[in-house]
């Protein structure tokens, strides 16, 4: 459409609606934060109460056994003390693991809820923005005579058309991505700058676009150039700062496809989020989609008279398969997306750390799908010498394992007992490292 971009859109009116949306987002994020604090406090209190009850039960049993055996030889009393100390350590480890599993499960559930709530809010806000733009566009077109190469241009639909296959293939729209070189340059240039509002951002992006396809392309290109995964968000980030635009990314409640939908609404483009499965990294021919594996989301945007698919996630990043992992000493591509630390090992593995500050009471747990964790505990040993910590792992069979390492700060508050004696209080361990390990004779 040869319509000059944004001549029918009042910038102040669009910005006013955006500020209303920002306030709604602020209210939602405050609600998220309050709920997270409340749930985390509840878990801490539950675990602390359970820890104190179990510790009291263990201590009472130990004292009773000491009373029964107080006239026994010192060796028996010493063995009883050692057994009590080991039981206390085991209790502490179990409580630490239970706390972390509860927190992990809670965080996952809360994040799912927050993402759904954010998506619903963006859906509502996008609809309101499209309503505003459609109304102004209709008023402008009714009062103007718009032509494209001497012919009347088809109007962009006021309502999102129903889903149906395009009547023409992509080849009829463009034959080479190089055709978008000019709008790509605009997107790359805009990505180097900071904007305080989506209104300004989208106007800079699509103000010189000549078609709906170019609008969608420059928004897509901005998202894939911006490298949102590597942006550092300050904890004190304000909503009206340039990076405040991407608060949803910072909070983990908004993703590429939700952001693409949001920006499309500011450009007056109908866009929807599609949820489903994709044959992404790790898929093997014949694998059935029966659980949450390979779940994915993408967009469909209405351009050139039809719905067209857009996958910003894949356009912005690519997963690194094991065979493509950088060799030791070589730096991989900075735009690669990797999850956790990945280790390739034989049937034995040694991991060494140097402590940057005093730590104590290390613990490592080994995991494998279908195998009891207690059975795997004997395959992990550790040694601490000065500031060097070594973990030695042997693998009972080939396969994929998970390794979690826990520790805590040395020292801590002092407890004063009724008899006047003192001892350092021990708090639950803190999770510090996580590894995904592929054990194979070939490694």
C-alpha positions in Angstrom: 0.0 0.0 0.0 1.5 3.4 -1.0 -0.1 5.1 1.9 2.4 7.3 3.7 3.1 5.6 7.0 1.5 7.1 10.1 -0.1 10.2 8.5 -3.3 9.0 10.0 -1.9 8.1 13.4 -1.7 10.7 16.1 1.6 10.1 18.0 0.3 11.7 21.2 -2.9 9.6 21.1 -0.9 6.4 20.6 1.6 7.3 23.3 -1.2 8.0 25.7 -2.7 4.5 25.1 0.8 3.1 25.6 1.2 4.8 28.9 -2.1 3.3 30.0 -0.8 -0.1 29.1 2.4 0.5 30.9 0.5 1.2 34.1 -1.4 -2.1 33.7 1.9 -3.9 33.2 3.3 -2.2 36.3 0.3 -3.4 38.4 0.7 -6.9 37.0 4.4 -7.1 37.7 3.9 -5.8 41.3 1.3 -8.6 41.7 3.8 -11.2 40.4 6.5 -9.9 42.7 4.2 -9.9 45.8 3.0 -13.4 45.0 6.6 -14.7 44.6 7.7 -13.2 47.9 4.7 -14.7 49.7 5.2 -18.2 48.2 9.0 -18.2 48.8 8.5 -17.1 52.4 5.9 -19.8 52.9 8.3 -22.5 51.6 11.2 -21.2 53.8 9.0 -21.3 56.8 7.6 -24.7 56.1 11.1 -26.2 55.5 12.5 -24.4 58.6 9.7 -25.7 60.8 10.1 -29.2 59.4 13.9 -29.0 59.8 13.6 -27.9 63.5 11.1 -30.7 64.2 13.2 -33.4 62.6 16.4 -32.0 64.3 14.7 -32.0 67.7 13.4 -35.5 67.2 16.9 -36.7 66.2 18.5 -34.9 69.1 16.0 -36.3 71.6 16.7 -39.8 70.3 20.4 -39.3 70.6 20.1 -38.1 74.2 17.9 -41.0 75.2 20.4 -43.5 73.7 23.3 -41.7 75.5 21.4 -42.1 78.8 20.9 -45.8 78.2 24.5 -46.3 77.2 26.2 -43.8 79.5 27.9 -46.6 81.4 29.1 -48.4 78.3 32.7 -48.2 77.1 33.9 -44.9 75.5 34.3 -46.6 72.1 30.5 -47.3 72.0 29.7 -43.8 73.1 32.0 -42.4 70.4 30.5 -44.6 67.8 27.0 -43.4 68.8 28.1 -39.7 68.6 29.6 -40.3 65.1 26.4 -42.0 64.0 24.4 -39.0 65.3 26.6 -36.6 63.5 26.2 -38.5 60.2 22.4 -38.7 60.6 22.3 -34.9 61.2 24.4 -34.4 58.0 22.1 -36.7 56.1 19.0 -34.9 57.4 20.5 -31.6 56.4 21.2 -32.8 52.9 17.8 -34.2 52.5 16.1 -31.0 53.8 18.3 -28.9 51.4 17.3 -31.1 48.4 13.6 -31.0 49.4 13.7 -27.2 49.8 15.3 -26.8 46.3 12.9 -29.2 44.7 10.0 -27.3 46.2 11.3 -24.0 45.1 12.0 -25.3 41.6 8.5 -26.7 41.3 7.0 -23.6 42.6 9.0 -21.3 40.4 8.1 -23.3 37.3 4.3 -23.2 38.2 4.5 -19.5 39.0 6.3 -18.7 35.7 3.8 -20.6 33.7 1.0 -18.7 35.4 2.8 -15.4 34.9 3.5 -16.0 31.2 -0.2 -16.9 30.7 -1.3 -13.7 32.5 1.2 -11.6 30.5 0.1 -13.1 27.2 -3.5 -12.4 28.1 -2.6 -8.8 28.9 -0.7 -8.3 25.7 -3.6 -9.8 23.8 -6.0 -7.3 25.3 -3.6 -4.4 24.8 -2.8 -5.4 21.2 -6.5 -5.5 20.5 -6.9 -2.0 21.9 -4.0 -0.6 19.9 -5.3 -2.2 16.7 -8.7 -0.7 17.5 -7.2 2.8 17.8 -5.2 2.4 14.6 -8.0 0.9 12.6 -10.4 3.6 13.6 -7.9 6.4 12.6 -7.0 4.5 9.3 -10.7 4.2 8.4 -11.3 7.9 9.0 -8.3 8.9 6.9 -9.1 6.5 4.0 -12.7 7.7 3.9 -11.5 11.3 3.5 -8.7 10.5 1.0 -8.2 9.0 -2.4 -5.4 6.4 -2.1 -3.8 4.9 -5.2 -1.0 2.5 -5.9 0.5 2.7 -9.4 -2.7 4.3 -10.7 -4.9 1.6 -9.1 -6.9 1.8 -5.9 -5.0 0.0 -3.1 -6.9 -2.8 -1.3 -7.6 -1.7 2.3 -5.9 -3.5 5.2 -8.7 -5.5 7.0 -10.1 -3.8 10.1 -10.7 -7.2 11.7 -8.3 -10.2 11.7 -9.4 -12.5 8.9 -10.1 -16.2 9.6 -7.2 -18.6 9.2 -6.8 -20.1 5.8 -3.9 -21.0 3.4 -2.4 -18.2 1.3 -3.6 -18.0 -2.3 -0.1 -17.4 -3.5 3.2 -18.8 -2.5 6.0 -16.8 -0.8 7.8 -16.8 -4.2 5.2 -14.4 -5.5 5.9 -11.9 -2.7 9.7 -11.9 -2.8 12.3 -14.2 -4.4 15.5 -13.2 -2.4 16.0 -11.9 1.1 18.3 -9.3 -0.4 15.2 -7.5 -1.5 14.9 -6.4 2.2 18.4 -5.0 2.3 17.2 -1.4 2.8 14.6 -2.1 5.6 17.2 -4.5 7.2 19.6 -1.6 7.4 16.9 0.5 9.1 16.2 -2.2 11.7 19.9 -2.7 12.4 20.5 1.1 12.8 17.4 1.5 15.1 18.7 -1.5 17.2 21.8 0.5 18.0 19.8 3.2 19.6 17.6 3.4 22.7 13.9 4.3 22.6 11.7 5.1 25.6 8.4 4.1 24.1 7.1 1.4 21.7 5.4 4.2 19.8 8.7 5.8 19.0 10.4 2.5 18.3 7.8 1.3 15.8 7.7 4.7 14.1 11.4 4.6 13.6 11.2 1.0 12.3 8.3 1.1 9.8 8.1 4.9 9.0 9.7 4.3 5.6 8.3 0.9 4.8 6.3 0.7 1.6 4.3 -2.5 2.3 2.9 -4.6 5.1 5.5 -7.2 4.3 8.3 -4.7 4.9 6.7 -3.7 8.2 6.7 -7.2 9.4 10.2 -7.8 8.1 11.8 -4.8 9.8 10.1 -5.7 13.2 11.4 -9.2 12.8 14.8 -8.0 11.9 15.0 -5.6 14.9 14.1 -8.4 17.3 16.6 -10.8 15.8 19.4 -8.2 15.8 18.7 -6.9 19.4 20.0 -10.1 21.0 17.7 -10.0 24.0 19.3 -13.0 25.6 22.6 -11.0 26.2 21.0 -7.8 27.4 21.9 -7.0 31.1 18.9 -5.7 33.0 19.5 -3.7 36.1 17.4 -4.8 39.1 16.4 -1.1 39.6 15.3 -0.8 35.9 12.6 1.8 35.6 9.6 1.3 33.3 10.2 4.6 31.5 13.9 3.8 30.7 14.9 2.7 27.2 15.4 -0.9 28.4 12.2 -0.6 30.3 10.5 -1.5 27.0 11.7 -5.0 27.4 10.5 -5.5 31.0 8.6 -8.7 30.0 11.9 -10.2 28.8 13.6 -9.2 32.0 10.9 -10.8 34.2 10.9 -14.0 32.1 7.1 -13.5 31.4 7.5 -12.3 27.8 9.2 -14.0 24.9 10.1 -13.3 21.3 6.7 -14.3 19.9 4.8 -12.2 22.4 7.1 -9.2 21.8 6.6 -9.6 18.0 2.9 -9.6 18.4 3.1 -6.5 20.6 5.2 -4.6 18.1 3.0 -5.6 15.2 0.0 -4.1 16.9 1.8 -0.8 17.1 2.4 -1.0 13.4 -1.3 -1.8 12.7 -0.6 -5.4 11.7 -2.8 -8.4 12.8 -0.7 -11.0 14.5 -1.4 -14.1 16.6 0.6 -16.4 18.7 0.5 -20.1 17.8 1.4 -22.9 20.2 2.3 -26.4 19.2 5.2 -28.7 18.5 8.3 -28.3 16.4 11.0 -30.7 15.2 13.8 -28.8 16.8 17.2 -29.7 18.2 17.2 -33.3 19.5 14.3 -34.5 17.4 14.8 -37.9 15.8 12.6 -39.3 13.0 9.8 -41.3 14.4 9.7 -39.6 17.8 6.1 -39.0 18.9 4.9 -35.7 20.4 3.4 -37.1 23.6 4.6 -34.8 26.4 6.1 -31.3 26.8 9.2 -32.1 24.8 9.5 -30.1 21.6 6.8 -27.7 22.6 7.2 -24.4 20.9 5.4 -21.1 19.9 5.6 -18.9 16.9 3.6 -16.2 15.1 1.3 -15.7 12.1 1.1 -12.2 10.8 -1.4 -11.0 8.2 0.5 -9.4 5.3 0.1 -9.3 1.5 -3.5 -10.5 1.9 -2.8 -13.7 3.8 -1.5 -15.2 7.1 2.3 -15.8 7.0 4.3 -17.7 9.6 7.2 -16.1 11.5 9.6 -17.8 14.0 11.6 -15.1 15.8 13.2 -17.5 18.2 15.0 -19.4 15.4 15.7 -16.2 13.6 17.4 -14.8 16.7 19.3 -17.8 18.0 20.4 -21.3 17.1 20.9 -24.2 19.4 24.3 -25.9 19.5 24.2 -29.6 19.0 26.8 -31.8 20.7 28.7 -32.3 17.4 28.8 -28.6 16.8 30.0 -27.7 20.3 33.3 -25.6 20.2 36.5 -27.5 20.8 38.4 -26.6 24.1 40.3 -23.4 23.6 38.2 -22.2 20.7 35.6 -19.5 21.2 32.1 -20.4 19.8 29.8 -18.0 18.1 28.6 -15.3 20.5 25.0 -15.7 19.4 24.7 -19.3 20.2 22.1 -20.3 22.7 23.2 -22.9 25.3 21.4 -24.2 28.4 23.4 -25.1 31.5 27.1 -26.4 31.5 27.5 -29.5 29.1 30.3 -32.0 29.9 31.5 -34.9 27.7 33.1 -37.6 29.8 34.2 -41.3 29.7 33.2 -43.6 32.6 35.1 -41.3 35.1 35.2 -37.6 35.6 37.1 -35.2 37.9 35.8 -31.6 38.4 38.1 -29.1 40.2 37.2 -25.7 41.7 39.3 -23.0 43.4 37.3 -21.2 46.1 37.2 -17.4 45.7 36.0 -17.1 49.3 35.8 -19.4 52.3 33.2 -22.2 51.8 32.4 -25.3 53.7 30.4 -28.5 53.7 30.3 -29.4 50.1 27.8 -31.9 48.6 27.3 -33.2 45.1 24.3 -35.3 43.9 24.2 -37.3 40.8 20.9 -37.9 38.8 19.8 -40.1 36.0 16.4 -40.7 34.6 14.9 -44.0 36.0 17.7 -44.5 38.6 17.2 -43.9 42.3 19.4 -41.0 43.5 20.4 -42.9 46.7 21.9 -45.7 44.5 24.0 -43.1 42.6 25.3 -41.4 45.8 28.2 -43.9 46.2 29.5 -42.9 42.7 30.4 -39.4 43.9 33.4 -38.6 46.1 35.0 -35.3 47.1 38.2 -33.9 48.5 39.0 -30.4 49.9 42.6 -29.3 50.2 43.2 -25.6 51.2 41.2 -23.6 48.6 40.9 -26.5 46.1 37.8 -28.6 45.9 37.8 -31.8 43.8 34.8 -34.0 42.9 35.4 -37.5 41.6 32.5 -39.1 39.7 32.3 -42.6 38.3 29.4 -43.6 36.1 27.8 -47.0 36.5 26.7 -47.1 32.9 26.8 -44.9 29.8 24.2 -42.3 29.3 23.2 -38.8 30.3 23.5 -37.6 33.9 22.8 -34.5 35.9 25.2 -33.2 38.6 24.2 -30.7 41.2 26.8 -29.2 43.6 25.8 -27.5 46.9 27.8 -25.6 49.5 27.6 -22.8 52.1 29.6 -19.9 53.5 32.1 -20.8 56.2 31.1 -19.4 59.6 27.7 -18.1 60.4 25.7 -17.0 63.4 26.6 -18.4 66.9 24.1 -20.3 68.9 24.2 -20.1 72.7 23.0 -23.1 74.6 21.4 -23.1 78.1 24.5 -24.6 79.7 26.5 -21.6 78.4 28.3 -23.4 75.6 28.3 -22.0 72.1 28.5 -23.4 68.5 28.2 -22.1 65.0 24.7 -22.6 63.7 24.4 -24.4 60.4 22.0 -23.2 57.7 20.9 -25.3 54.8 23.2 -25.7 51.9 23.0 -23.5 48.8 22.9 -24.7 45.2 25.8 -23.3 43.3 26.5 -25.4 40.2 24.6 -27.6 37.7 26.1 -29.8 35.0 24.7 -32.0 32.2 27.1 -34.9 31.6 27.2 -37.3 28.7 29.1 -40.4 29.7 30.4 -42.6 26.9 33.3 -44.9 26.2 33.9 -42.8 23.0 34.6 -39.7 25.0 
